[in-house]
Structures are given as structure tokens and as C-alpha cells.
């Protein structure tokens, strides 16, 4: 068990203790002050993390020129000065342990120690460089907000407060990570969020035992039901309007300091196929676009495997002229159809990954030109047939129709086992693969919520927002 070191009344002893705690920390500043009434003070802070102008003008100057008022101790005087300053961000706290003081110093507080005082006054004056609010980079929007979350936790929670203006919006803070001590905020609307769901998420966050948290993905893996499902069980977003809509539906949002991606739980299968614009446009357009997404999602996962099954095992199911055309183009190919599709699928995924990882200036150019050049060269060399390029490209482009990029991952992953099943068993293998996927989806219940609801189990009251979106007046 870790021992707690308490503050003594001797300023030199306290200074030495803090120096030993922050040994070899060149960015920690120790500033000693002797006031004109012989009161001795020590300031400890992290260089680059505090508002120096405020500390100098509002705290140090009055102390240096006026000293400590009669009848008050040094820390009492400082507390009085801080309370009189009309600065919303300023918070003061007295602590008696060096460990708690060190934690607050590392997060942007200034520690004041006075000779003869057995406490440390901590003043929250954190100020450091942060990224400004920009447009969402992963969630394109034609209509709606253009603001995205940043890495600053309080900036993100403030954006949420600006939208949902009610004291029923609750935010509970947890610290996760032995080394990073990352602030994790649980946001929900009291009265809408289920108490059972809240208790479950709280308990899972509190039981996280990890050295550090660098991104919200760390928290996601710890609180999701199973790590072995390819389907995301939490909706991740960088848009404040998406989080607000989720909270008003009774869901819970998880903010992580240092991450612009916020988690919304629980998530269903249909959330992955819905875009934020669906609730800003006319319902007729939205309904048509949703059906297009559903069809293209099926197309992206099934088209390559169905092509393999038809051309290899069931040519009689295809029109004769089309089959003869495909057979003629495949005469020069040295590989079976399933091997051709596998080669092109791996190449397509590699080019897609290269386009993401390369710098923005050349990434799209490499992925597009690479696909055209490699595909054309492979066809001319007789390594693969032309129809394979069309099939793989059409399936890959179809996956881009899915509005949530992370939801396209499972469809791309499951394409490969379906290719194997179709190459071995034909259409029977495709049907078997679909049945196994459906069984998995039916049994998937993230945080107690059926993944396929309101289809399985059926909830008629919520069906109006799955296959079509009813007019706003008809939705609650």
C-alpha cells in the first residue's frame, strides 16, 4: 500500500519533499517569495501549463506590494484574494498530502506553500496550447453543424452544454490510468438514461486497471461486451449534434480527455447505416438514401462471393451470353476465380490503407492511380481477368456508401471468409456464411441491448426509423 506523505509546518522540509518528487523534472518551477512583512512563500508549477499573466497580476502583485493582511495567515490571504477575483476558471483547494498536490500540479494548478502552514493551496490556472474547433474530418456533412470535438475535455463538454441547456444533463468524472490519470466523463440526461445501464457503465469504468489511456479506444475495449466481434458495439463520433441526439434518446456518452472521439452507448446495427444528415433533410430523400445504403452494404459483402459461386459452381444460373463472355475473358488466367478475387481484394485493401497512411497531398493520388495502373497491368499480363477487377472495385466502392467509416470494417473483414466458403461450397457456402453472421448478430447484446433491435426483437414503435424515416411530426 502506498504511503501518504503529509505537509509539515516547515517550509524548507516541504520544499525538499516536492523537489524529491519532481526530481529530474526540468519543467517544474520552484519560485520562492519573501514578502515585506517577512512572510515566506513557495510557488510550484509546470512551465507552459499555467496562465502566468493572471498569477502575476492578480495574486503575486497584491501580495508583494500589500503583504499579508493582519490577522490572516498567508494561505487564508491567498484564498481571500482568489475568491474576490471574478474569474470563472479559477478554483482553489487546500490539501494536506503531497501526492494529491503533485497530481494537481501536473494538471495545471499552481501550488502555494507558506512557512508555518500545514496545508498546500492549489489554484487552478491551467492554460496551454490546444487545437481550435474545426470541421469533422471523418463524418462529412452536407447539412448540420460544422463543429467537431477537440482533444480538450472541457471544450467538448462545453459544446454539449451549449446544445442541451438543462441541469438534467449530468456529467460524472472518473480517473483512469495509473500513469496518465486520464479524466473520463460520463454524460447522460437524468430521467432518460436507464439506471441499470448507468450502473453497468459506471462499474465497468471503475474496474479498468491499466497503466495509461491515450485515446477513447482504450476505454471502448474495456467496457464493451466482447472483443471478438467484428461489429462495433459503441458508436464513435466527433460531432456534438450526434452525441446530443444520442443523449436525448436515453443513451450515454463517454468523453476521454485528449481524444476528439466520443463514445455513445449502446449502439445497434442500424445506427451504423444512418447518417446525421438523415434527421436534417426531408424524409422522402432520407428514406430513398437509406435503402440505397442497405442495398449497397449487402452488395459490398456478397457480390465477390456470389460471383465466385456462380462462375465456378452454378454457371447455369447466369445468362448464356454473359457466361460465355466471362469464360472467354478468363481463358488466359492461370488461377482459379477464388484465387484471383483474393489477390485483387488484398491489393485493393493495401491501396486503401496506403492512401490513408500517406500524407494528404499524395495519399489519394497513390491509391487511385495505383488501382488503375496495377489493375490494368495485371489484366494485360494475363494474371487476372478483367471481370475480377470490375467485381472487386464495385464491391470496394460500395462499402464507401456506409456513412460511418468504422462500420465498414466488419463488412470488409467478413468478405474474406465468405470468399472461402463460396470457393469451397458455392452458393451453399454463401448461405451458410450469412446464417452464421445472422446468428452472431442476434446473440450480440452490447450492454444488454439487442444489436438488431427493433427488428429482432421486434418493436413496432421504433420501426418507423429503420427502413424509412417518418416525417418529424410523426416521430417522438
C-alpha angles and dihedrals in degrees: 000000000000115000119232116225114212128209118258129205092249110094094201093053091049091049092051091050092053091045090054091048092050096038113156090010101129094181094061110097124207112195121184122204132188113194124211090258089056095254109149122215136180124204120199123185144140113261110240097020103079138063099252094182092058094047093049098044101037104032114015099043095051090047095047096046100033103027125203114327116246115266094023130095121233094258092045089053092049092049090051092051092049092048091052093053112095095221116132095202095054117101128168130202135174119220133178101200126078093216094060091044091052092051092052093045090054089054096054107279126133115230118214118198123183130194110257094020122115095202139064120230112217119199119193106223099142115165126159140145115285136173115266123240110276139170117288111269099196101036111056114202132192092186132021136041121353094201123104131189121264135208091267111096098207092048089056096047090047091054088054092048090053090059102038105044103186136104087229087077100096127194120193119190127215131178116226128182129048093231105025097036088202119196112238118189124203110205125191142142112252111235094024102059116075114251090219091054091047093051091048094051092045093051093048092051093046092052095053109121110188138135096235146350116220100165140011089257088075090060092043093058092049099050102037118100099239132011093201099069116099090212118088112245095194129051113235119201142160095204123099094208092057091052091047092051090050093050091050088054090057098263130133128240124210117205120192122197110242095025127094090199116091123198121225118196140235107027130190132204092255093055088067091060097047125088128208089241089065090080097046100050131067113286095238092059091044094051091052092047092049093054089049090053093048093050094046091047089056090043093053094052100037108032099080094044093046090049090053092047095048098044095042106035109009110036090146089070092063126077108269095235092050092048092049091050092051091046091052093051091048097053094093096046114106095200134070116256094256092055091049092052092047092052093050094043091054091046092049092050091047092052091047091052091047090053090054097046099043121083115282093249095061105018099087091040093055094046096048098039091041092054092049096045097042094043094049093044092049092051093048091047090053094238093122134009125251096245090060091060090051094048096047094043093049092049093047095048090047090061089061090067089073105100097214109063095205091056089061091064097075092047090053092045096048091051090076099055088045089054090054093047093048091046091053104034106016119216089348088062091050090051091047091051092050091049091052091049091050092049090052093048093048092052093045109102111167108202090346096306117121108242095220098045132161086033097045107047093022118234109180093194091063099040090088090077101046114060093016137010115235121217114281092253090059095052127080 
